[in-house]
């Protein structure tokens, strides 16, 4: 499963990302530090095709 964690570089998000990766999930940590604005979507390059 491919998962994007909003706030993935923060205190809770980074722990969540680590746990998910240990469990074999494909995880992207999205945050202002990684250049992603979760409000506008700016900076998010989705590695996955859009679902319809």
ABEGO torsion letter per residue (X at the ends): XBBBBBGAABAAAAAAAAAAAAAGBBBBBBBAAAGBBAAAGBGBBBABBBBX
